[in-house]
Amino acid sequence: TRNGIIGRRFDVLGMLDEFAARLYEEMDYLLEASNAERFYRLYGHTADIKVPRIFWPFCTRHVLTMEWVSGIKLTDLAAIREAGLSVAHLLDVGVQCSLR
């Protein structure tokens, strides 16, 4: 509650409002499509990264239509090794993308 220790230290209602706003943005697929194209501009030139193409005529706030990309889930370590890929290299690529 507002009178409890948490309410005195944190703006709980403000935090909930911020969370709801971010959640609503995540549900806007036009924004997600724009983010995918931004990601492509930043990393599309990198050989180890494939960014699906967005099919804008078929996108709305509630529908995201993009190219199908076959691949291996990063959690499937056995399949990654079977494909001859280096887990350490994939992690490095991911870290480099997140730092830019």
C-alpha positions, -999 to +999 in steps of 0.1 A: +000+000+000+010+036-003+014+038+035+036+007+037+073+006+034+072-001-004+047+027-010+070+051+008+101+041-011+087+036-046+060+052-067+042+019-072+013+034-092+039+052-114+057+020-119+025+002-129+016+030-153+050+027-169+048-011-172+013-008-188+025+018-213+055-004-223+033-035-225+009-016-248+038-006-270+049-042-273+015-051-285+017-026-313+030-047-342+036-016-364+061-004-338+077-039-337+080-039-375+097-005-373+121-019-346+129-049-369+138-026-397+160-005-374+177-036-363+183-045-399+199-010-405+222-016-376+231-052-381+219-063-415+254-061-429+267-086-404+273-120-420+261-139-389+228-121-385+196-127-406+168-102-401+134-112-415+120-089-441+088-071-431+058-073-455+043-038-448+012-041-469+001-070-446+009-054-413-014-036-389-012-027-352-025-062-345-008-083-373+029-086-380+038-103-413+074-111-419+096-134-438+100-170-425+135-177-414+145-213-407+170-217-379+180-233-346+168-220-313+196-207-292+184-230-264+189-261-285+226-266-278+228-301-293+214-288-326+238-259-326+267-283-321+254-307-347+253-278-372+290-271-365+283-237-349+302-223-320+280-214-290+307-190-278+306-172-312+268-169-312+270-154-277+296-130-288+274-119-317+245-114-294+265-094-269+279-072-297+244-065-309+232-055-274+261-032-268+257-011-299 
